[in-house]
Amino acid sequence: MVSGSCRYYARVATEPMSENQVEQKSDRLKSRLDRLVTRNEIEPSSRRQRAVAEAKERKRKAETGQHKQDMQYLLTPYLEEYFSNLNNVLEGKMPKMLKERMVVVSFLGLKRLSQLENSFTVDQHVEKLLKEGKLPHAIHLCKMAKETGSVAMNQILKYLMQKGQKDTATKVLNVLKKNGCLPTDRTPVILVKNSGSSDKKLSPTDVQKLLKNYEFSISKTKSALAKTILSNALLDNLVKNSSTKYAIAMYMDIPKKGRFSRDCQTYTTMLNMVSHQPLPLKKEIIDLRKEIWSEIQQREENGEITLDSKLVDAYCNSLSLQTGTQYFSMVSEVNEKYYSIDMSKEPRGTKKFPFTQRQFDILLKSAVNTESYTQAGKLFDQIQDFKHVVLDLQIYHNLLRSAYLWKHSHIATVKILNQMILDFKNGNEKSRLNSLTIHLAFRNFLKYRGQELDLEFVEKLIHEVLPELEVNIDETIMRSYLTLYCKVFRDSHGHKPRPNIGFHIVMFIRDNIESLSKVGHRQPHPEKLRKALLNGGNICSYVIKHPDSSELPEGAIAEIKQVKDQLEALTKELNETFAKTKEDPEKSKNDQNKSTEKKKDEEDEEDDEFFIV
């Protein structure tokens, strides 16, 4: 039975209209299409009916709240019937129908109906619609495309899975399959790989669902390549969701040899899993890594697999996180075997890869973690020889962490900072200084006596370089700055290191005291801030006790006392705020499970020294 609205569109396709009628009908058609696709309803024709419908919608939203769309994008019988007769509108021969045809075509992003026969074009239009947030339009376009919309369907499924709408993705898959969109080998991979979330472990129930879907997909797949891709997708999902036990079991179930067997991606995923294990590594994890690498070496010798740089990096990275000089030697040997600093000097047909900042960072990280500081210094001295290495902030920070024990002199730290500044000015945005950079540098400066330190460099860094690079003076920089100068004054034994420097430091505190004013309950490091405030107060006391009227400007003592009073008031407020605060045992337990990189940052933010002057 054909509805009245469909009879209207059928009549429109055959009866000529005036230009005014075309203009009016085009706007109405566009409005109705939009409502039908996005809201699954037809706008009432009369004003009263529209008012009643809007009132019902408001009441429904008030009762249920903002609920999820439950398949509102499915075609209604009316719309389905209309699309089945869409050709009547699009293929109309009368010139008067041109405006109406373009409205319908442009509504779904097409220029002509024949574009539905090209899978690439459909895929491009669906991608554009998803970027614009028009999910219903994209689904309708796939339904109209039928078998040529299979690739585009995978895009929609990935879009939904990444947004966590797993049930919706399953429903969409079933609906599109019924309309002729056949799943490809990539379809089960998308559903398996994006089934979990990286912020928590998968529950046993979730794992069982994944395994069940995996076994079903494997049984339906005859291609060995498709089976390998699917197994790697599941393994990657288990690793990302910290399901170590299930990941190892899954890895053991994948055959070692044959058309369907472990490949480079399989090994890379497992080695990445080793890198994300809490330190120190358990014996079974270390043994697993040895077994994996031994198998890789044997299969490479037999010509069964060809290693890629990602696999070698994953192995080196898993070694670089451990302590012990033997691990740095192992990383160096692997780098020497598989990477080349200058590819132009390698013979034609070499299997080596270019040595880039990724490998440099891993090698440097291994030198720092294994306390091979001399080797870290050699790496920095040879940086000009590495043609493919562009130093970033992480590499520079690792260099600063090893700079003191590298040459036992502040010259190494100054050299690294100067190189960072030069790189940034030459256009390397990744070398921009930040608060952690200053903290690491000042922590190195604390290792030396005051008279051995180049204070002019420190002052130039704080007062000239940081403003030029638009680096804000935050709490971390202020803490490190005050701690450093407390040591400088303590080591001076009553002799100021430079005329009038104390007054300039106090004025710097006054200008940036706002960065030390976060004394509320949200302060993450109250003890460190307390020490910084006390250090600032001690500097003020030192300058007041050792005045030099010939050097201090008029009224300077009064200004210094005012800054000291402000610091004491902040200290008092901080002490009162955290007087009854106790450590949360659950928080301490969670802190122990942080990743290695976060632990390294926490070590960099170690308690600042407190010097009484």
N, C-alpha and C positions, 0 to 999 in steps of 0.2 A: 504494500500500500504506500503510495507516494504522498508525502505531507504537502500542506498548502504552500509552505515556503519553497519547497523544491519545485512545485509547479510554477511558482513565481520566477525562479531562476531559469527554468526551461523556457518560459514565455519570453524572458528578457533576451535569451540567446537567439530568438527567431524574429522578434518584433523590433522594428527600428524605433529610435528615440531621438528627441530633439537634443540640442547641445545642453540646454538647461537641465533636462531630465538626466542626461549622462552624468553631469556634474553632481547632482543631488544623489543619484543612485550609487555613484562611486564612493562617496563619503559614507553612505549608509552601509554599503557592502564591506568596506574596510573596517568600520566599527563593529559590525556583526562578526566578521571573521576573527577579529582580535578577542572579542568576548567568548566566542565559541571555543577557541583554542586554549586561552589562558584561564578562563573561569568555568568552562564546561557548562555554559548556560546561554540562553538567548534573551536579549534585552526585551522586556515587555514593550508592547507597541504604544499603549496609552500612558499618560502621565500618572494616573492613579495607580495603575498596575506597577509602574516603576517605583512609586513611593512605597507601596506595600512591600515590594520585594526588598527594597533597601532597608526598611524597618525590620523585616525578618532577618536580614543578614547581620544588622547591628545587634539584634537580640541573640542570635546564635554565637557571635563572637564574644559577647559579654558573658555568656554561659560557659563556653568551652575555652575561651582564651585563644591565643594564637597557636593553632594546631598545625601539624604538618599536612601538606597536600597529600591526599590519599588517592593517587591515580586520577587527579583532576584533568590530566592531559589526555586521557583516553578519548577516542573519537566517540561522540554521541551518534546514535542512529541517523540523526538528521545530517550531521556533518559528514559522516561516512557516505551517505547517499549523495550528498552534494559533491564530494570529491570524486565519486564514481562518475558523475556527470560533468566533471570539471572541463573535459574536453569540449563540451558544447559551448562553453564560454570562451575558452582559450583559442579555439579554432574557428570562431565566428568570422564570416567573410565580409560583414558589413563594415564600412569605414566608421560608422557611428559607434561601434563597439570598441574602438581602440583604447579609449580611456578606461573602460571597465576591465578589459583584459590586462592592462598594465597594473591595475590595482591588485588583482588576484595574484599575478606573477610576482610582483615586488614584495607582496606580503610574506612569502616564504624565501625571499632572497634570490629568486631565479629570474632569468631573462626570457627563457622560453622553456616549454615543456620537454623538449628533446634533451635538455641537460640532465634529466633524471636517468638517462641511459649511460651516462659517464660517471663511473665510481669516483674518479679523482675530483671531478667538479662537485659532486654531492659531498664528498669528504671535506673539501674546502669550505663549502657553505655551512656545513654543520659546525665546523671549527669556529667559524665567524659567529654563528648564532650562540654557541656556548660561551664565547668570550663576552658577548653582550648580555649573558644571563638569560637567554631565551631558550630554556630547555624544552618547553612544550613544542615550540616551533621546530626545533631540531628533531624531535621524535617524530612529528608528523611528516617531516621531509624524508626521514628514513622509511617510514611506512609507505609513502608514495613511491620511493625508489625501488622498493622490494629487494631483489637479489643484489642490485648494484649498491645498496646501502649497507652492506655487511661491514666494510671497513669503517664507515662513519658510525655504525652502531658500537664498535669497539671504543671509539672516542667518547661516546655518551656513557658507556659503562664505566670507563676509567674516570670520567668527570664525577659520576655519582659515588663511586667507591672512594675516591680521594676526599669527598665531602662527608664520608661516613654513612651514606645512605645505602647500606648493603641490601636491605629488603626491597627498596625501590629499584635498585639495579636488577635484582632477580626478576621482579615483575616486568620491568621494561624488556628484559631479555626474552621472557616468555611471550609478551605481546608482539614484539618485533619478529620473533620466530614464526608466529602464526600468520604474519603478514608477508612472509617470504624472505626476510633477512636471515640468511643462513649463517650460523657461527663459523668463525675461522679458527685456525690453530692458535691464534693470538687471544681469542676470547677467554678460554679457561685460564690462561696465564694471567690476564688482567684480573680476573675474579679471585685467583689464588694469591697473587702477589700483593694485592691491596686489601686483603681481608682483615688484617690486623691494624693496630695503631702503635706507633713507636714509643708512646709515653708510658706504657704499662705492659706487664707480661700477659701472654695469652693464657686464658684459663684452660684446664684440661678439656672442658666441653668445647671450647673454640678450636682447640687442636684436633679433637676428634672429628669435628665438622670439616676442617680443612683436609684432614687425611681421607675422609670419606669422599669429598669432592675430587680430591687428587686421584684416588683409586678408580673412581668412576670415569674421570677424564682419560686416564691412562688406558683403561680397558677399551675405550672408544677410539683411541688414537693408534694408527698403524705406523705413522712416520716416526723413525728413531730420533730425528732432529726435534720434532714436536715434543716427544717424551722428555728429551734432555732439557729443553726450554722450560717445560712445565715443572720438572723436578727442581731445577735451579730457582724458579720463581717461588716455590714452596719453601725451599731451604733459605732463601733470602728473607722471606717473611718471618720464619721462625727465628732467625738470627737477629733481625731488627727488633723483634719483640722480646728479646732476652730469654727465649725458650731454649737454653743451651742443651739440656738433656734431650729434648725432642729433635733438635738440629743434629746432634751427633748421631742419634739413632737413625735419622733420615739419611744422613751422609753414608752410614755403614750399609744401608739398604741399596744404595745406587751401585750398580756393577762397576768393577775396576776396568774391565775391558769389554769390547764389543761395540756394535753400532750405537747402542744406547748405553752410555757409560759416563763416568766423570770427565768433565772437560775443564778448561782453564777457569771458567766462571765458577764452577763448583769449588775448586781449590781456593780461589780468591775469596769467596764468601766465607769459607771455613777459617782461613787465616785472619780475615777481618774479625771474625768472632773471637779468636784468640786475643787480638789486640784490645778488645773491649772487656776482657775479663778483669776482675779486681786483682790488684797486686798485693802480695807476691803471688805469682801463678801457682796453681796446684800442680802436683806432679803429673796427674793424668792429662792435664791440658798441655804441659810441656812435652810429654810423651806423644800426644796426638799430633802436635806440631812437627816433631821429628819424623813421625811416621808419614805425615802428609808430604813433607819436603823430600823425604827419601823416595817416596812413590813418584813424585814429580820428576826427580832427577833420573830415575830408572826409565820412566816412560819417554822422557826426552831423548835419552840415549838410544832407545829402541825406535825412535822416529814416530811414536804414536801420537804425540802432542807437540805443539809449538808454543813455547812460552810467550806471553805478552808482558808489557811493562807493568800493567796493573797487578799481575800475579807476583812479579818480583818485588814490587813496592809493598804489597801486602805482607810478604814474608819478612822483608827488612824492617817494616814498621813494627811487626810483632816482636822482633828481636830488640829494637831500639828502646823499648819501654822498660827493659830489665837492667838491673845493675850488674856489675862485673865486667872487667876489661875484656874478657873473652868474647862478649857479645859485640863489642865495638869492632873487634877483629873479624868476626863473622860477617857483620854488615859490610865492612870494607872489602872483604874477599868477594862477596856477592856483587857489590857495585862494580868492582874491577872486572869481573867476568862478563857482566851483562850490559854495562854502560860505558860510553865513551865520551870524554870531555870534548874532543875535537873529532867529529865524524869524518872530516875531510882527510884525516890521516889513516883512517881505517881502510883495509882492502875492500874491493868491490865484492858484494855478496855477504858482507859481515852480518851476523845476527845481533849485533849490539844495538842498543837504543841510545839516543842523545841524553846526556846528563843535564837535567833541568833543576829548577828550584825545588821541585818535589823531592828528588833524591838528595839534594843538598840539605834540605830541612831534616830528612830522616837521619842522614849521617851525622849532622850536627846535634840532633836530639839524642842520638846514641852516645855521642861524645860527652854530652852534659850529664846524662843519666849514669854513665859508667865512670864519671869523674876523669875522663881523658881530656883534661883542659888544654894541655899542650897541643893535642891534635885539633881541638877547636880553634886555637889560635892559628895553626897552620892553614886550616881551611879558609879563615878570613883573609890571611895574607895572600892566598892563591886565588882570591875571588875574581881577579881580572882575567885569569886563565879560563874561567868557566863561561864560555860564550853564550850558553843557553840559560844561564841562571839570572833571574831578576829577584833581588832580595825583597822580601816583604816584612811586615811588622813582626810576625811570629819568629822568623829567622833572626832578626835583629835582637829580639828579646832573649832568645836562646844564647846568642853571642854575649849579651850583657850579663846573663846569669853565670857565664864562665870566665868573664873578663878579668876578675881579680886574681884568680888562681892561674890564669893564663900567663901573665907577665909580672904579677905582684907589683903592679904600678898603676896609678890612675891614668897613665898615658893610653892604655888600651881602651878604657871606657871613653875617654875624650875622642879617640880615633874613631870609635864606632859611632858615637853621636854625630861627629862631623860628617861621616859618610852618610848617615841617615838624612841629615839636613841637606846635603848636596844632592842626594838622590831625589828627595822630594822637590827641591827647586828645579831639578831637571825634568820633572814631569811624572815621577813615580809616586802616584797617590798612595800606594800600599806602604810606603815608608813614612807616612805622617806620624810625628811624635804624639804620644798620648800620656795620660797620668801614670800608667804602669811603666812606661819608658823612663820617666823622670824618677820614679820610685826605685827602679832597678839601678839606675846610674848613681843616685845619691846613696843607695845602700852600699855600692862599691866604694864610694868616696869615704864612707864611715870607717873603712878599714885602715885609713892612713891618718897620721897625725896632722893637726891643723896646718903647721908650717910647710908640710909637704904637698898640700892641696892647692891647686890653681883656682883661687877664689874668683879671680877675674873672669875665668871661663864660666863659673857657676853664676855669677851676677849677669853676665852677658846672656847666658842661656835663659835665665828667668825673666829678665827685664827687656830683652831685645828679640831673642829668637822665638820664644813662645807667643808673644803678641803678634809677631810677623807671620807665624804659621797659624794664627787664630786658634791656639790651644788655650782652653779655659783653665784658670787656676782653681782647681777643686780641692776637696778635703784631703785626698791622697797626696797631692803635690805639697800642700801646706804642712801636713804631718812630716813628710820627708825633709822638707826645707827647714823646719824648726828643729828637728832632731839633729840634722847636720850642723847647724850653726851653734847649737848647744855644745856639741863636741868641739867645734872650733874655738869657742870661748873657754871651754874647760882646758884645752890643751895649750892655750896662750899664756896661762899662769899669770894673769893680771896684766898682760901686755896685749892691747887690742891689735888684731892682725892687720888692720888698715884703719887710718884715721876716719872717724865719723861713721864707720860701717854699722855700729850698733843702732844708731838713730835711724839709718836708712832701713834696717831690718824691721824695726818697730813700726815705721811708717808703712812698710809693705804689709805687715800684719793688719794694721788699721784699715788699709784699702781693701783687704781681702778677708776681713773678719767674718763676712757673711758665709763663707765656705766652711767656717768652724762653728756655725750657729745651729746645726742640726742636732739638738740635744734631746729631742723627744723620744718616745718609745720606739719609733721606727728607725732609730740610729742602729745600723748593723754592727758597728765596732765601737761600742761605748768606751772600752778600756783604752783602745788606741787613741781615741779622741781626747780622753782625759789626760793622757800623757802628753799629747800635743799641746793642749791648753796649758798644762803645767810648764812645759818647755818654753812656750811663749812668755809666760809670766816670769820665768827665770831670766830670760833674755832682757826683759824690761828691768828687772831688779839689778842685773849686772850693769846696764847702762846708767841707771840712777846712781849706783854706788861708785862708779868710775866716771864721773862727769869731766868734761873738758870744755870749759866755758869758751875757750878760744875757737873751738870747732863746732859746738852745738849752736844752732840758731836761737834767737830769743824766744822764750816760751816753750822750748823743746821739752824741758823736764815736765812741765804741766801736761803736755800732750802724751808723753810716755806714761805718766801716772794714770791718765784717763784710759789708755789702751790696756794697762795692767788691770785696772778696775773692771773693764769689760770682760777680760779673760777670766778673772776670778769669779765674776757673776755667772758666766757660762759654765764654769767648773762646778760651782755650787748647784746650779740648776740640773746639770747632768748627774751629779751625785744623788740628788734628791729623786730624780726620775728613776734611776736604776738601783735605788737603795734596797728595794725588796724583790728585785728580779733574781730568779733562780734559773739555773740551766735546765732546759727541757731534755730529759733523758731520751725521749723518742727522737728529738732533733739530732742529738749526738749520735744516735744509732744510724740515722739516715746519712749523716755526714760521712760516716765511714765507708759508705757504698758509692761515693762519688767517683766519677771517671778520673783517669790519671791526669788529663789536662787540667781539670778543675782543681785537683790536688796541687798541681804545680803552681797554679795561680794563688792558691791559699798560702803556699809556702812563700811566694813572693810578697804576700801581704802579711808577713810575720810581724810580731809585736815590735813597735819602734822602741829604740833605747830611750832611757830617761836619764838625763845627766843633771846633777845638782851643781849649780855654779854659784 
